[in-house]
Amino acid sequence: MSEAVSALNGATDEGFVRIAECGLTGMITLRGDLGAAKLKKAVKALCGVEPPARGHVAMADHTAVAWMSPDEFLLMVPYAQADELCAQLDQALAGEHALAVNVSDARAVFRLSGGDAVREVIAKLCPVDMTASAFGPGQFRRTRLAQIPAAIWMPEEGVMQIVCFRSVAQYAFDLLKNAATPGSEVGLFS
């Protein structure tokens, strides 16, 4: 069997913000009734956090749960454990109308760091209000990154994470690099 590799093999760029592909990240799409007690209990047991409210992400040390839609969570877990954790979810949700699928190898994750400038990079590419009063740590948005679907969140102030499909990872990385080119700062958020 071949060894798994991330979409861009850990590519990085240093513009006016630092852009880094995060490497292999375990991701499980969980669809079902997000209000069901059994589903909430399974998510908390698996990830160690309460399931988030609409438009938010709940984070623990090595896991996170993001609200994707009225019937979908995205669970981010250690890559090597994704299959096992997906099987545990299936077992915990037996008899429920729910579906857990390991989508780790279909996605790429990027991390932007560099203070308020990360807001500027995202604002150049996404139709999302990036002011601190409108988007902050713990919030999560599905949106477009130029012409591709993506999701964004702030694990902490000054840091932004982006998930997109693996098939467009190079395009996403190039977009981010271009938006963070030194000398192209607008200064709206600094």
N, C-alpha and C positions, 0 to 999 in steps of 0.2 A: 504494500500500500504506500502511496506517496505521502510525503510530509506536507502538512498544511502550511501555507504562506499567506501573509496578508496581501491586500490588493497592491500596495505600493512599496512593500518591503521596508516600512518604517521611514519613508521619505520625510525630509524636513526642509524648511525654508525660513530664513531670517530676513523679514522685511521690517516694516515698522511694528509688526507683531510677529511672534514666532508661530509657525504653522507646522504641525507634526501629525503624520498618520499614526494612529494609536496602536497599530499592529493587530494581532488576532484578538477579537472581542467576541465573547459568547453572547448570543442574542436569541431570545425565545419570544415568538409572537404567541400571545395567549388571547383567544377570542372566547367570549361567553357573556353571561350576565354579570357585569362588574359589581353589581350590588348584592349578588348572592353571597351569603355567609360562608358557604363552603369554599367558594373561589377566593374570597378575601383571606380566609384562614390559610389556604394553600399558598397564596402569594407571600403572606407574612412569614410563614414557616420556611419557605424556600429562600427568600431574600432578606429577611430580618428587618423589614420596614412595613409600616402600614401602607396599603395601596393609596396612591395619590389621588387628589381631586382632579377634576377636569383642568387641562392646561398646565399640569404640574408633573414634576418628577420627584420621587422619593429616593434618597441615596443612603447607602451604608458603606462600610469599608470597601468591599470588592463587588458590590451589587448595586443595582438601581432598578426602579420600576417607573416607567413613563406612561402617562395616559396618552394613548394614540387616537382613540375614537370612542364613541359611546359603548362599544362592545369589544374594545381591544386595549390590552396593555403590551408594552414592549419590556421584557425583562432582560437586563444586561448583567451577565454573570461571567465568571472566569471561563475562558474558551474551553479548556480541557474538561470542564465539568458540564458543559451545555447538554450533551446527550443524556447523561445520567440525570440531571435536574429536570429535563423535559420528560423523561420516563417517570420520575417521581410525581410530577404534576399530573400526568395521565392517570397514575394510580390514585392520587389524592382526589381527583375529580371524576373518578369512575361513577357512572350513572348520571352525571350532570351533562347538560348541553354545553360542552366546552371543547376547544381544540387548542392544543399546544404544539407548536412546530419550531424546530431548531432552524433558524434562518441565519446563523452566524456566518456561513461562507458566502452568503448573498449580499453582505453589507460591508461597508468601510466606515471607519470612524476617524474624525480629525479633531485635534485639540488646538485651539488658538489661545495664546497667552500674551499679555502685554498691556494690562490696565484697561482704561476706558477706550483705547484704540481698537480693541476687539469689537466693540459696538459699531465703530465706523466701518470696519471691514464687512460685517454682516449687513449693515444698513445699505452699503453700496450694492449688495447682491440680492437681498431679500425684501419683499414687501411687508416688513414687520417694523412697528414702531420700536426702536431700540433705545429710547430714552430710559433712564433709570426708573422713572415713575411708572413706565409701561411694561418693562421687562427686566426681571432681576433674577437673582439666584433662586433655584428651585422651580422656575417656570420653564415650560416646554412648549414648543410650537412645531407643528408640521407646516411646511411652507414650500416655496420654490427657491432654489439657489440658482439664479439666472434661469436657465431653461430646464432644470432637473428637479425632481421632488427630493426634499431633504427634511430633516428634523433638526432643531437646534435647542440647546439648553445651556444654562449657566450653572455649573456645579459650585462655583464661588465667584465673587466679584472679580472682574479682570480676566476671567477664563470663559471660553465658549467651546462647546463641543457640538459637532455636526455628524449626523449619520446619513449616508446616502447609499444607493445601490452600488455594489462592487463594480458593475459594468461601466459606471461613469466616474469612478474614483479619480482617474487621471484628469478628466475634465474638471471635476470639482477642485482638485488640488491646484490646477493651473488657474482657475478662476480666483481662488483664495490668494495665490501668490500675486496675481496681477492687482487685485484689490488692495494688497498690503505692500505694494512697491514703494520704497522710500521716495519721498518727494511728491507722492500723490495724496498725501493727507489733506483732508478738508478741515479738520480741527473742530468739527461740530460737537464732539463729546469730550474734548480735553479742556 
